[in-house]
């Protein structure tokens, strides 16, 4: 799951209790006009990298817990027990394996997401709303940007999850990329692309609805309030992560191509396609298999999403405050 711009960049007027704009707060929800595309991209890239990396060890546990037929030595009852055993038996840095490719992918992917989003949003808003804010333009821009973001991030996800698995045969990042390319071809990096897109659509819908609902309750005037952004982001991450876990399990299977699991049902070759992944997951573990790793997924997403929202909201607040101070200018003599 990642933080998207569909909602946070929408231009919304802050209202006071009497329906008038709140004094002293300015138009906080709207990024200032002087904010360049580079600033938008930087804000998104920083938020995205932090979102992916802060809770990365838990993400490693989630990947292992989603294994449909794990090695007896890699069967865990809880996130804490998994982390403790991994560190004790495989080394302190083992939960961070694959972090390098995640950071390399997340920065550019989020930067491109915001660049694409801003360009498409402005273009469509001119057509639909004569340059004004349009929810339709925001939504369409978000969809287009998501396709681009996932196209960049999907290969990184494949490599990351291959390196996270128990007894991963790859020595390092380059060995993993080279081996996949040599033995499975370039298409291996995009086997889960359609599943990733299918997962992100409901994830983002639930994510933003939950965040906006929480903000209406905790921060109705949409002022900069770090506590409300943290709580709203955590709730949004938890709900959307739980609901989309079945698709995440399918994505993990497509990315890792679990040899032991696929061999147990006499499947030769490589598993492809979202429909085949759904059938295989059900065949191997029934309905319960679709929710493997849900605990780790929720624990990973809650703080990650809270941090991402907090970082982005801070960027908005800081940029808006800077713009207001610039417009006010130096105070004249009394």
C-alpha positions in Angstrom: 0.0 0.0 0.0 1.2 3.4 -0.6 0.1 7.0 0.0 -1.6 8.4 -3.0 -2.1 12.1 -4.0 -5.8 11.8 -5.0 -7.1 13.3 -1.8 -4.2 15.1 -0.1 -3.6 17.4 -3.1 -7.3 18.2 -3.6 -8.0 21.9 -3.2 -10.4 22.2 -0.2 -11.4 25.4 1.6 -11.0 25.3 5.4 -14.2 26.3 7.1 -14.7 27.5 10.6 -17.6 26.6 12.8 -19.8 29.3 11.3 -19.0 28.1 7.8 -16.5 30.9 7.1 -12.8 30.4 6.5 -10.8 29.9 9.7 -8.6 32.9 10.4 -4.9 32.3 10.7 -5.0 28.8 9.1 -5.0 29.9 5.4 -5.9 27.5 2.6 -3.9 24.7 4.2 -5.4 21.8 2.2 -4.2 23.5 -1.1 -0.5 23.3 -1.9 0.7 26.8 -2.6 0.8 28.0 -6.2 4.6 28.5 -6.1 5.2 24.8 -5.2 7.0 23.4 -8.3 6.6 19.9 -9.7 10.0 19.1 -8.1 8.6 19.9 -4.7 5.5 17.7 -5.3 7.8 14.9 -6.4 10.2 15.4 -3.5 7.4 15.4 -0.9 5.9 12.2 -2.4 9.2 10.4 -2.8 10.2 11.2 0.9 6.9 10.0 2.2 7.0 6.9 0.0 10.5 5.9 1.0 9.7 6.3 4.7 6.5 4.4 4.3 8.3 1.4 2.8 11.4 1.3 5.0 10.4 2.2 8.6 8.5 -1.1 9.2 10.4 -3.1 6.6 11.3 -6.0 9.0 7.6 -6.6 9.6 7.1 -6.7 5.8 9.7 -9.4 5.6 7.8 -11.4 8.2 4.5 -10.9 6.3 6.1 -12.3 3.1 7.2 -15.4 5.0 3.9 -15.8 6.8 2.0 -15.7 3.5 4.0 -18.8 2.3 1.4 -21.5 1.4 3.7 -24.4 2.4 6.5 -23.0 4.5 9.6 -24.9 5.6 9.0 -26.3 9.2 11.8 -23.9 10.3 9.9 -20.9 8.9 6.5 -21.5 10.5 5.6 -18.6 12.9 2.8 -18.0 15.3 3.2 -14.3 15.6 5.1 -11.3 14.2 7.2 -11.0 17.4 8.1 -14.7 17.5 9.0 -14.5 13.8 11.3 -11.6 14.2 12.9 -13.1 17.3 13.6 -16.4 15.5 14.9 -14.8 12.3 17.3 -12.6 14.2 18.5 -15.5 16.4 18.9 -18.1 13.7 19.7 -16.1 10.6 21.4 -12.9 11.9 20.5 -9.4 13.0 20.3 -8.0 9.4 18.3 -10.8 7.9 14.9 -9.0 8.3 16.4 -6.1 6.3 17.3 -8.3 3.3 15.8 -6.6 0.1 15.6 -3.2 1.7 18.0 -1.8 -0.9 15.9 -2.6 -3.9 12.8 -1.3 -2.1 14.4 2.1 -1.5 15.7 2.2 -5.1 12.2 1.5 -6.4 10.1 3.5 -4.0 11.8 6.9 -4.5 11.5 7.0 -8.3 8.1 5.3 -8.3 6.5 7.8 -5.9 8.2 10.8 -7.6 6.8 9.7 -11.0 3.4 9.1 -9.4 3.2 12.6 -8.2 4.6 14.1 -11.4 2.1 12.1 -13.5 -0.8 12.9 -11.1 -0.2 16.7 -11.2 0.1 16.8 -15.0 -2.9 14.7 -15.7 -5.0 16.4 -13.0 -4.2 19.9 -14.3 -5.0 18.8 -17.9 -8.3 17.2 -17.1 -9.3 20.0 -14.7 -9.0 22.5 -17.5 -11.3 20.4 -19.7 -13.8 19.3 -17.0 -13.9 22.3 -14.6 -12.3 25.1 -16.5 -9.2 24.9 -14.3 -11.1 24.5 -11.0 -10.9 21.5 -8.7 -12.6 18.4 -10.1 -13.0 15.2 -8.1 -13.5 13.3 -11.5 -10.1 14.7 -12.7 -8.5 13.8 -9.4 -9.8 10.3 -9.5 -8.8 9.7 -13.2 -5.4 11.2 -12.6 -4.9 8.9 -9.6 -5.7 5.9 -11.7 -3.3 6.9 -14.5 -0.6 7.6 -12.0 -1.1 4.3 -10.2 -0.6 2.4 -13.5 2.7 4.2 -13.9 3.8 3.8 -10.3 3.1 0.1 -10.2 4.9 -0.4 -13.5 8.1 1.0 -11.9 7.6 -0.6 -8.5 6.5 -4.1 -9.5 10.0 -5.4 -10.5 11.3 -4.1 -7.2 8.5 -6.0 -5.4 9.4 -9.2 -7.1 13.1 -9.0 -6.2 12.3 -7.9 -2.7 10.0 -10.8 -1.9 12.4 -13.4 -3.5 15.1 -12.1 -1.1 12.8 -12.1 1.9 11.8 -15.7 1.6 13.3 -18.3 4.0 16.4 -20.0 2.5 16.4 -17.5 -0.4 19.1 -18.8 -2.8 20.2 -15.4 -4.0 23.5 -14.0 -2.7 22.6 -10.4 -3.2 20.5 -7.9 -5.2 22.4 -8.3 -8.5 22.5 -12.1 -8.2 18.7 -12.1 -7.7 18.0 -9.8 -10.7 20.4 -11.7 -13.0 19.1 -15.1 -12.0 15.4 -14.2 -12.5 16.2 -12.6 -15.9 18.3 -15.6 -17.1 16.0 -18.4 -15.9 12.5 -16.9 -16.2 12.9 -14.0 -18.6 11.9 -10.3 -18.3 8.2 -11.1 -18.0 8.9 -12.6 -14.5 9.2 -9.1 -13.1 5.6 -8.4 -14.2 3.7 -11.6 -13.5 1.9 -9.9 -10.6 1.3 -6.5 -12.3 -2.4 -7.0 -12.9 -2.9 -8.4 -9.4 -1.0 -5.4 -8.0 -3.3 -3.0 -9.9 -6.4 -4.9 -8.9 -5.3 -4.7 -5.2 -4.4 -1.1 -5.3 -7.9 0.0 -6.6 -9.9 -1.2 -3.6 -7.0 -0.5 -1.3 -6.9 3.2 -2.2 -10.7 3.5 -2.2 -11.0 2.1 1.3 -7.8 4.0 2.4 -9.0 7.4 1.4 -12.6 6.9 2.5 -11.4 5.8 6.0 -8.8 8.7 6.2 -11.4 11.3 5.2 -14.0 9.8 7.6 -11.5 9.9 10.5 -10.5 13.5 9.6 -14.1 14.6 9.6 -14.4 13.3 13.2 -10.9 14.3 14.5 -10.1 17.4 12.4 -13.3 18.8 11.0 -11.7 22.2 10.1 -8.8 20.5 8.3 -6.1 22.4 10.2 -2.6 21.0 10.5 -2.9 18.7 13.5 -0.2 16.0 13.6 -2.1 13.8 16.1 -5.1 13.5 13.9 -3.1 12.7 10.8 -1.3 9.9 12.6 -4.5 8.4 14.0 -6.4 8.8 10.7 -3.5 7.4 8.7 -3.1 4.4 11.0 -6.8 3.6 10.9 -6.8 3.9 7.1 -3.8 1.7 6.7 -5.2 -1.0 9.0 -8.7 -1.2 7.4 -7.5 -1.2 3.8 -4.7 -3.7 4.5 -7.0 -6.2 6.1 -9.6 -6.0 3.3 -7.1 -6.5 0.5 -5.0 -9.3 2.1 -6.4 -12.0 -0.2 -5.1 -10.1 -3.2 -1.8 -9.6 -1.4 -1.4 -13.3 -0.8 -2.0 -13.9 -4.5 0.5 -11.3 -5.4 3.1 -12.9 -3.1 2.6 -16.3 -4.7 3.0 -14.8 -8.2 6.2 -13.0 -7.1 7.9 -15.8 -5.3 6.7 -18.7 -7.4 6.9 -21.0 -4.3 8.4 -24.2 -5.7 7.5 -26.5 -2.8 3.8 -25.4 -2.9 3.5 -25.6 -6.7 5.3 -28.9 -6.9 2.9 -30.4 -4.3 0.0 -29.9 -6.7 2.1 -31.2 -9.6 2.2 -27.8 -11.3 5.0 -27.5 -13.8 6.3 -24.3 -15.2 5.6 -20.9 -13.8 2.3 -19.7 -12.3 0.9 -16.7 -14.2 -2.3 -14.7 -14.0 -4.5 -13.5 -11.2 -7.2 -16.1 -11.8 -4.7 -18.9 -11.7 -3.2 -17.5 -8.5 -6.7 -17.4 -6.8 -7.4 -21.0 -7.8 -4.0 -22.2 -6.6 -4.2 -20.4 -3.3 -7.6 -22.0 -2.7 -6.5 -25.4 -3.8 -3.5 -25.3 -1.4 -5.2 -23.9 1.7 -8.8 -23.2 1.2 -10.4 -19.9 2.2 -8.1 -19.5 5.3 -5.1 -19.3 3.0 -6.3 -16.0 1.6 -5.8 -14.4 5.0 -2.3 -15.7 5.7 -0.1 -13.0 7.1 -3.0 -10.6 7.8 -1.6 -9.8 11.3 1.8 -8.8 9.9 0.2 -6.9 7.0 -1.9 -4.8 9.3 0.9 -4.2 11.8 3.2 -3.1 8.9 0.6 -0.8 7.3 -0.6 1.0 10.4 2.6 2.9 11.3 3.8 3.0 7.7 0.7 4.8 6.5 0.6 7.0 9.6 4.1 8.1 8.9 3.5 8.7 5.2 0.4 10.9 5.8 2.2 12.8 8.6 5.2 13.5 6.4 3.0 14.7 3.5 0.7 16.8 5.6 3.8 18.4 7.2 5.1 19.3 3.7 1.8 20.9 2.9 1.7 22.9 6.1 5.3 24.0 5.8 4.9 25.1 2.1 1.7 26.9 2.8 3.1 28.7 5.8 6.1 29.8 3.8 3.8 31.1 1.0 1.7 33.1 3.5 4.8 34.6 5.1 6.2 35.6 1.7 2.9 37.2 0.7 2.7 39.1 4.0 6.2 40.5 3.5 8.2 42.2 6.2 6.3 44.1 8.9 6.4 47.9 8.3 7.1 50.5 11.0 4.2 51.2 13.4 
